[in-house]
Amino acid sequence: MKIVNALKGRDVDGKGIWFYIKRDKELYLMLLLPIIFVALFKIAPMFGTIVAFKDYKIAKGFWDSDWVGFQVFLDIFAKRDFARAIKNSLLLNVSDLILSFSAPIILSLLLNEIKSVKMKRINQTLLYLPHFLSWVIIGAIAYQLLSLGNGLINNIIDSLGGTRIPFLQADNNWLISYLAIGVWQSMGWGTIIYLASMSAINPELYEAAIVDGAGRWRKMWNVTLPGIRVTIVTLLIMNLGRVMGGSFERIYALANKATTEYTTTIEVLVYRWGIEGGNFSRATALGLFQAVIGLALVILADRIAKKLGEDGLL
């Protein structure tokens, strides 16, 4: 009977899929909108990757443009800007991964130690706010605070008799400012998942640690961190897929003509070649290359995590 039900698409009670659709129709209707969004903006655009293998001309159209195979990829690999973009993407994104990934963990550990519920909520709200600001606004605030000529911080330094610091007008200083601003913008929002994971830790583990004489730091190290280890590993694997990508808006909002050493990344090249230069084949090929490398990094990290005894993603 179980085999017959399975062949008919029924469960062990003999109920078909339409029974559950009718029963939970409100939930499926709520699910319909994100499915349409993914289909239109995530799956459908994948057919456009064919442009990476064509000498795409707007006048000829999508299907009538000439096939060139992997020639577009060979062309972009030979470009000097490509090697520079790879180097800068790795530098910015690996540095950002180290800082912006660890900061929410540390912050969530500290927030978890706040006993006052009201104070914890106030701190969380204030820390979440930067996430909802666009990078255009954040960039404007950064230049108002850190500008060399009339930035608030440099004005304070100058009034105290110090020397003005080119936070955003020197390449190395720009890199440090870029990373610091990214940590500030993302660390509050990143604590949400970790705090939710911490709330699922069995309180008896903390009670047992107190009986054994553990203080706050020992409880963090021996109870809290192991309790959120699966969450940390999962998010780390997912973030590794963005190592070759990064945020175009973030770089574009903080870039200026005085700092050009680190601002050429893969995302910026896609914009320059595709939107500004009109070379859609080259931009698509570069984006496809970036996506494939990101997928390979996620799969590799997942395999390594499983070798180390973690659950992984796949």
Salt bridges, closest charged atoms under 4 A:
ASP24 OD2 - ARG23 NH2 3.21
GLU26 OE2 - LYS25 NZ 3.90
ASP55 OD1 - LYS57 NZ 3.78
ASP66 OD2 - LYS60 NZ 3.16
ASP96 OD1 - ARG250 NH2 3.07
GLU113 OE1 - ARG216 NE 3.63
ASP158 OD2 - ARG164 NH2 3.87
GLU261 OE2 - LYS87 NZ 3.95
ASP302 OD2 - LYS306 NZ 3.53
GLU310 OE2 - ARG229 NE 3.29
